[in-house]
Amino acid sequence: MSPESTGQNEHYLRVFWRGFRTWRGNRPFWAGLFTMVGGLPIAYFPYANMHLGNVTLAMSTTAGAGSLIIGILLITLGLTMWFHHIVRVFAGVAAILLALISIPVANIGGFVIGFVLSLLGGALSIAWAPGEPKAAAADAGVQGEAFKDAGAGMQEPQPEFQGVASVPQQPEQYDTTAEVDGGRHRAE
């Protein structure tokens, strides 16, 4: 092993955790997790049997199939938030609607646990926005300072591209006063 090689001595768990953090940061992770965890009690409780000593309580209702469908759809929406974050707004709205429908259909929304978690996951999915890359954010900050320093009569700074020849701007061949003052011409 040469001293120039880096990263080969890192533990595989540290490499996995770093990759997971990167993956998690690029999508509405917590929204998907809350939505999936909220779908579990909604789908489970109508089919569960509680044993209290010698007494068995069956919580099944006539809407057991509806509860199962709502729970599976919430789990699917949570996975959609993770793996297709482009449709996060649709998935968030659908999760909120399914959570609201689960109140009358699925034992008060999975005894309120599933309802609250699904509602929270849907809201987080709608509110989540992808972050800007660090290089783009730094460029935007530099460009913002350039606009702040520009005078009122000066043109906005044009971005310079490396390797591309800039095209000189042609003087305007027409009068733009009609556009500037709303169509009224000034006599000068």
CYANA upper distance limits for C-alpha pairs under 8 A (distance plus 0.5 A):
  1 MET  CA      5 SER  CA      7.85
 10 GLU  CA     14 ARG  CA      7.27
 10 GLU  CA     15 VAL  CA      7.43
 11 HIS  CA     15 VAL  CA      7.07
 12 TYR  CA     16 PHE  CA      6.57
 13 LEU  CA     17 TRP  CA      6.47
 14 ARG  CA     18 ARG  CA      6.64
 15 VAL  CA     19 GLY  CA      6.75
 16 PHE  CA     20 PHE  CA      6.58
 17 TRP  CA     21 ARG  CA      6.60
 18 ARG  CA     22 THR  CA      6.81
 19 GLY  CA     23 TRP  CA      6.68
 20 PHE  CA     24 ARG  CA      6.40
 21 ARG  CA     25 GLY  CA      6.52
 22 THR  CA     26 ASN  CA      7.10
 23 TRP  CA     27 ARG  CA      7.67
 24 ARG  CA     28 PRO  CA      7.93
 24 ARG  CA     29 PHE  CA      6.08
 25 GLY  CA     29 PHE  CA      7.88
 26 ASN  CA    130 PRO  CA      7.03
 26 ASN  CA    131 GLY  CA      8.19
 27 ARG  CA     81 MET  CA      7.77
 27 ARG  CA     82 TRP  CA      6.51
 27 ARG  CA     83 PHE  CA      8.36
 27 ARG  CA     85 HIS  CA      6.27
 27 ARG  CA    130 PRO  CA      7.54
 28 PRO  CA     32 GLY  CA      6.87
 28 PRO  CA     81 MET  CA      6.73
 28 PRO  CA     82 TRP  CA      6.85
 28 PRO  CA     85 HIS  CA      7.39
 28 PRO  CA     88 ARG  CA      8.18
 28 PRO  CA    124 LEU  CA      7.97
 28 PRO  CA    125 SER  CA      6.47
 28 PRO  CA    128 TRP  CA      6.58
 29 PHE  CA     33 LEU  CA      6.71
 29 PHE  CA     81 MET  CA      7.86
 29 PHE  CA     82 TRP  CA      6.44
 30 TRP  CA     34 PHE  CA      6.52
 30 TRP  CA    121 GLY  CA      7.59
 30 TRP  CA    124 LEU  CA      7.99
 31 ALA  CA     35 THR  CA      6.63
 31 ALA  CA     78 GLY  CA      7.66
 31 ALA  CA     81 MET  CA      7.75
 31 ALA  CA    120 LEU  CA      7.80
 31 ALA  CA    121 GLY  CA      4.57
 31 ALA  CA    122 GLY  CA      6.90
 31 ALA  CA    123 ALA  CA      8.10
 31 ALA  CA    124 LEU  CA      5.55
 31 ALA  CA    125 SER  CA      5.61
 32 GLY  CA     36 MET  CA      6.61
 32 GLY  CA     77 LEU  CA      7.81
 32 GLY  CA     78 GLY  CA      4.39
 32 GLY  CA     79 LEU  CA      6.71
 32 GLY  CA     80 THR  CA      8.11
 32 GLY  CA     81 MET  CA      5.78
 32 GLY  CA     82 TRP  CA      6.43
 32 GLY  CA    121 GLY  CA      6.71
 32 GLY  CA    125 SER  CA      7.86
 33 LEU  CA     37 VAL  CA      6.58
 33 LEU  CA     78 GLY  CA      6.80
 33 LEU  CA    121 GLY  CA      7.73
 34 PHE  CA     38 GLY  CA      6.39
 34 PHE  CA     78 GLY  CA      8.14
 34 PHE  CA    117 LEU  CA      5.85
 34 PHE  CA    118 SER  CA      6.59
 34 PHE  CA    120 LEU  CA      7.33
 34 PHE  CA    121 GLY  CA      5.26
 35 THR  CA     39 GLY  CA      6.74
 35 THR  CA     74 LEU  CA      6.53
 35 THR  CA     75 ILE  CA      7.03
 35 THR  CA     77 LEU  CA      7.77
 35 THR  CA     78 GLY  CA      5.65
 35 THR  CA     95 ALA  CA      7.56
 35 THR  CA    117 LEU  CA      6.66
 35 THR  CA    118 SER  CA      4.91
 35 THR  CA    119 LEU  CA      8.02
 35 THR  CA    120 LEU  CA      7.98
 35 THR  CA    121 GLY  CA      5.16
 35 THR  CA    122 GLY  CA      7.19
 36 MET  CA     40 LEU  CA      7.14
 36 MET  CA     74 LEU  CA      6.44
 36 MET  CA     75 ILE  CA      4.74
 36 MET  CA     76 THR  CA      7.99
 36 MET  CA     77 LEU  CA      8.05
 36 MET  CA     78 GLY  CA      5.54
 36 MET  CA     79 LEU  CA      7.94
 36 MET  CA    118 SER  CA      7.94
 37 VAL  CA     41 PRO  CA      8.07
 37 VAL  CA     75 ILE  CA      8.02
 37 VAL  CA    114 GLY  CA      7.77
 37 VAL  CA    117 LEU  CA      7.44
 37 VAL  CA    118 SER  CA      8.12
 38 GLY  CA     42 ILE  CA      7.42
 38 GLY  CA     71 GLY  CA      8.34
 38 GLY  CA     74 LEU  CA      7.93
 38 GLY  CA    113 ILE  CA      7.31
 38 GLY  CA    114 GLY  CA      4.39
 38 GLY  CA    115 PHE  CA      6.95
 38 GLY  CA    116 VAL  CA      7.77
 38 GLY  CA    117 LEU  CA      5.14
 38 GLY  CA    118 SER  CA      5.19
 39 GLY  CA     43 ALA  CA      6.72
 39 GLY  CA     70 ILE  CA      7.76
 39 GLY  CA     71 GLY  CA      4.69
 39 GLY  CA     72 ILE  CA      7.15
 39 GLY  CA     73 LEU  CA      8.19
 39 GLY  CA     74 LEU  CA      5.53
 39 GLY  CA     75 ILE  CA      6.06
 39 GLY  CA    114 GLY  CA      6.39
 39 GLY  CA    118 SER  CA      7.24
 40 LEU  CA     44 TYR  CA      6.42
 40 LEU  CA     71 GLY  CA      6.52
 40 LEU  CA     72 ILE  CA      8.48
 40 LEU  CA     75 ILE  CA      7.99
 40 LEU  CA    114 GLY  CA      7.53
 41 PRO  CA     45 PHE  CA      6.17
 41 PRO  CA     71 GLY  CA      8.11
 41 PRO  CA    110 GLY  CA      5.55
 41 PRO  CA    111 PHE  CA      8.41
 41 PRO  CA    113 ILE  CA      7.60
 41 PRO  CA    114 GLY  CA      5.95
 42 ILE  CA     46 PRO  CA      8.06
 42 ILE  CA     67 SER  CA      6.52
 42 ILE  CA     68 LEU  CA      7.69
 42 ILE  CA     70 ILE  CA      7.74
 42 ILE  CA     71 GLY  CA      5.79
 42 ILE  CA    102 SER  CA      7.74
 42 ILE  CA    106 ALA  CA      6.48
 42 ILE  CA    107 ASN  CA      8.18
 42 ILE  CA    109 GLY  CA      6.41
 42 ILE  CA    110 GLY  CA      4.70
 42 ILE  CA    111 PHE  CA      8.49
 42 ILE  CA    114 GLY  CA      6.05
 42 ILE  CA    115 PHE  CA      8.21
 43 ALA  CA     47 TYR  CA      8.24
 43 ALA  CA     67 SER  CA      5.81
 43 ALA  CA     68 LEU  CA      4.90
 43 ALA  CA     69 ILE  CA      7.87
 43 ALA  CA     70 ILE  CA      7.47
 43 ALA  CA     71 GLY  CA      4.92
 43 ALA  CA     72 ILE  CA      7.43
 43 ALA  CA    106 ALA  CA      8.25
 43 ALA  CA    110 GLY  CA      8.11
 44 TYR  CA     48 ALA  CA      6.66
 44 TYR  CA     68 LEU  CA      7.94
 44 TYR  CA    110 GLY  CA      8.46
 45 PHE  CA     59 MET  CA      7.17
 45 PHE  CA     60 SER  CA      8.04
 45 PHE  CA    106 ALA  CA      8.48
 45 PHE  CA    107 ASN  CA      8.01
 45 PHE  CA    110 GLY  CA      6.78
 46 PRO  CA     59 MET  CA      5.87
 46 PRO  CA     60 SER  CA      4.85
 46 PRO  CA     61 THR  CA      6.63
 46 PRO  CA     64 GLY  CA      5.97
 46 PRO  CA     67 SER  CA      7.47
 46 PRO  CA    106 ALA  CA      7.39
 46 PRO  CA    107 ASN  CA      7.54
 47 TYR  CA     58 ALA  CA      8.15
 47 TYR  CA     59 MET  CA      7.14
 47 TYR  CA     60 SER  CA      5.91
 47 TYR  CA     64 GLY  CA      7.57
 48 ALA  CA     58 ALA  CA      7.07
 48 ALA  CA     59 MET  CA      6.73
 48 ALA  CA     60 SER  CA      7.65
 49 ASN  CA     56 THR  CA      6.98
 49 ASN  CA     57 LEU  CA      6.04
 49 ASN  CA     58 ALA  CA      5.14
 49 ASN  CA     59 MET  CA      6.82
 50 MET  CA     56 THR  CA      6.18
 50 MET  CA     57 LEU  CA      5.52
 50 MET  CA     58 ALA  CA      7.05
 50 MET  CA     59 MET  CA      8.41
 51 HIS  CA     55 VAL  CA      6.29
 51 HIS  CA     56 THR  CA      5.05
 51 HIS  CA     57 LEU  CA      6.79
 52 LEU  CA     56 THR  CA      6.79
 52 LEU  CA     57 LEU  CA      8.15
 60 SER  CA     64 GLY  CA      6.80
 61 THR  CA    107 ASN  CA      8.40
 63 ALA  CA     67 SER  CA      6.77
 63 ALA  CA    105 VAL  CA      6.47
 63 ALA  CA    106 ALA  CA      7.35
 64 GLY  CA     68 LEU  CA      6.74
 64 GLY  CA    106 ALA  CA      7.67
 65 ALA  CA     69 ILE  CA      6.70
 66 GLY  CA     70 ILE  CA      6.63
 66 GLY  CA    105 VAL  CA      7.18
 66 GLY  CA    106 ALA  CA      7.81
 67 SER  CA     71 GLY  CA      6.58
 67 SER  CA    102 SER  CA      7.49
 67 SER  CA    105 VAL  CA      6.80
 67 SER  CA    106 ALA  CA      5.36
 68 LEU  CA     72 ILE  CA      6.61
 69 ILE  CA     73 LEU  CA      6.53
 70 ILE  CA     74 LEU  CA      6.65
 70 ILE  CA     98 LEU  CA      6.87
 70 ILE  CA    102 SER  CA      7.47
 71 GLY  CA     75 ILE  CA      6.79
 72 ILE  CA     76 THR  CA      6.62
 73 LEU  CA     77 LEU  CA      6.56
 74 LEU  CA     78 GLY  CA      6.67
 74 LEU  CA     95 ALA  CA      6.59
 74 LEU  CA     98 LEU  CA      7.76
 74 LEU  CA    118 SER  CA      7.90
 75 ILE  CA     79 LEU  CA      6.87
 76 THR  CA     80 THR  CA      6.62
 77 LEU  CA     81 MET  CA      6.69
 77 LEU  CA     91 ALA  CA      6.15
 77 LEU  CA     92 GLY  CA      8.42
 77 LEU  CA     94 ALA  CA      8.32
 77 LEU  CA     95 ALA  CA      7.31
 78 GLY  CA     82 TRP  CA      7.04
 78 GLY  CA     91 ALA  CA      8.25
 79 LEU  CA     83 PHE  CA      6.64
 80 THR  CA     84 HIS  CA      5.67
 80 THR  CA     85 HIS  CA      7.36
 80 THR  CA     87 VAL  CA      8.23
 80 THR  CA     88 ARG  CA      8.14
 80 THR  CA     91 ALA  CA      7.61
 81 MET  CA     85 HIS  CA      5.47
 81 MET  CA     87 VAL  CA      7.70
 81 MET  CA     88 ARG  CA      5.92
 81 MET  CA     91 ALA  CA      7.09
 81 MET  CA    125 SER  CA      7.69
 84 HIS  CA     88 ARG  CA      7.84
 87 VAL  CA     91 ALA  CA      6.70
 88 ARG  CA     92 GLY  CA      6.43
 88 ARG  CA    125 SER  CA      6.13
 88 ARG  CA    126 ILE  CA      6.89
 89 VAL  CA     93 VAL  CA      6.69
 89 VAL  CA    125 SER  CA      6.79
 89 VAL  CA    126 ILE  CA      5.23
 90 PHE  CA     94 ALA  CA      6.57
 90 PHE  CA    126 ILE  CA      8.45
 91 ALA  CA     95 ALA  CA      6.50
 91 ALA  CA    122 GLY  CA      7.61
 91 ALA  CA    125 SER  CA      7.81
 92 GLY  CA     96 ILE  CA      6.74
 92 GLY  CA    121 GLY  CA      7.64
 92 GLY  CA    122 GLY  CA      4.33
 92 GLY  CA    123 ALA  CA      6.68
 92 GLY  CA    124 LEU  CA      7.98
 92 GLY  CA    125 SER  CA      5.49
 92 GLY  CA    126 ILE  CA      5.79
 93 VAL  CA     97 LEU  CA      6.74
 93 VAL  CA    122 GLY  CA      6.69
 93 VAL  CA    123 ALA  CA      8.29
 93 VAL  CA    126 ILE  CA      7.68
 94 ALA  CA     98 LEU  CA      6.58
 94 ALA  CA    122 GLY  CA      8.04
 95 ALA  CA     99 ALA  CA      6.52
 95 ALA  CA    118 SER  CA      6.75
 95 ALA  CA    119 LEU  CA      7.28
 95 ALA  CA    121 GLY  CA      7.97
 95 ALA  CA    122 GLY  CA      5.60
 96 ILE  CA    100 LEU  CA      6.75
 96 ILE  CA    118 SER  CA      7.15
 96 ILE  CA    119 LEU  CA      5.57
 96 ILE  CA    122 GLY  CA      5.78
 96 ILE  CA    123 ALA  CA      7.77
 97 LEU  CA    101 ILE  CA      6.68
 98 LEU  CA    102 SER  CA      6.55
 99 ALA  CA    103 ILE  CA      7.51
 99 ALA  CA    109 GLY  CA      7.31
 99 ALA  CA    114 GLY  CA      8.07
 99 ALA  CA    115 PHE  CA      5.59
 99 ALA  CA    116 VAL  CA      8.28
 99 ALA  CA    118 SER  CA      6.25
 99 ALA  CA    119 LEU  CA      6.44
100 LEU  CA    109 GLY  CA      8.21
100 LEU  CA    115 PHE  CA      7.61
100 LEU  CA    119 LEU  CA      8.42
101 ILE  CA    105 VAL  CA      6.98
101 ILE  CA    109 GLY  CA      8.42
102 SER  CA    106 ALA  CA      5.47
102 SER  CA    107 ASN  CA      8.09
102 SER  CA    108 ILE  CA      7.15
102 SER  CA    109 GLY  CA      5.04
102 SER  CA    110 GLY  CA      8.03
102 SER  CA    115 PHE  CA      7.41
103 ILE  CA    107 ASN  CA      7.18
103 ILE  CA    108 ILE  CA      4.67
103 ILE  CA    109 GLY  CA      4.68
103 ILE  CA    110 GLY  CA      8.28
103 ILE  CA    112 VAL  CA      8.29
103 ILE  CA    115 PHE  CA      7.60
104 PRO  CA    108 ILE  CA      6.31
104 PRO  CA    109 GLY  CA      7.69
105 VAL  CA    109 GLY  CA      7.80
106 ALA  CA    110 GLY  CA      6.40
107 ASN  CA    111 PHE  CA      6.45
108 ILE  CA    112 VAL  CA      6.39
108 ILE  CA    115 PHE  CA      8.33
109 GLY  CA    113 ILE  CA      7.52
109 GLY  CA    114 GLY  CA      6.18
109 GLY  CA    115 PHE  CA      5.22
110 GLY  CA    114 GLY  CA      5.45
110 GLY  CA    115 PHE  CA      7.00
111 PHE  CA    115 PHE  CA      8.23
112 VAL  CA    116 VAL  CA      6.52
113 ILE  CA    117 LEU  CA      6.76
114 GLY  CA    118 SER  CA      6.41
115 PHE  CA    119 LEU  CA      6.50
116 VAL  CA    120 LEU  CA      6.56
117 LEU  CA    121 GLY  CA      6.57
118 SER  CA    122 GLY  CA      6.59
119 LEU  CA    123 ALA  CA      6.70
120 LEU  CA    124 LEU  CA      6.62
121 GLY  CA    125 SER  CA      6.61
122 GLY  CA    126 ILE  CA      6.84
123 ALA  CA    127 ALA  CA      6.69
124 LEU  CA    128 TRP  CA      6.44
132 GLU  CA    136 ALA  CA      6.91
132 GLU  CA    137 ALA  CA      6.57
133 PRO  CA    137 ALA  CA      6.72
134 LYS  CA    138 ALA  CA      6.66
135 ALA  CA    139 ASP  CA      6.74
136 ALA  CA    140 ALA  CA      6.62
137 ALA  CA    141 GLY  CA      6.80
138 ALA  CA    142 VAL  CA      6.89
139 ASP  CA    143 GLN  CA      6.57
140 ALA  CA    144 GLY  CA      6.46
141 GLY  CA    145 GLU  CA      6.93
142 VAL  CA    146 ALA  CA      6.95
143 GLN  CA    147 PHE  CA      6.90
144 GLY  CA    148 LYS  CA      6.79
145 GLU  CA    149 ASP  CA      6.77
146 ALA  CA    150 ALA  CA      6.73
146 ALA  CA    157 PRO  CA      7.71
147 PHE  CA    156 GLU  CA      7.19
147 PHE  CA    157 PRO  CA      7.83
150 ALA  CA    154 MET  CA      6.85
150 ALA  CA    155 GLN  CA      8.20
150 ALA  CA    156 GLU  CA      7.60
160 GLU  CA    166 SER  CA      8.27
161 PHE  CA    165 ALA  CA      8.47
176 THR  CA    180 VAL  CA      6.88
177 THR  CA    181 ASP  CA      6.55
177 THR  CA    183 GLY  CA      8.07
177 THR  CA    184 ARG  CA      8.34
177 THR  CA    185 HIS  CA      7.05
177 THR  CA    186 ARG  CA      8.39
178 ALA  CA    182 GLY  CA      6.44
178 ALA  CA    183 GLY  CA      4.66
178 ALA  CA    184 ARG  CA      6.24
178 ALA  CA    185 HIS  CA      6.30
179 GLU  CA    183 GLY  CA      6.29
181 ASP  CA    185 HIS  CA      7.96
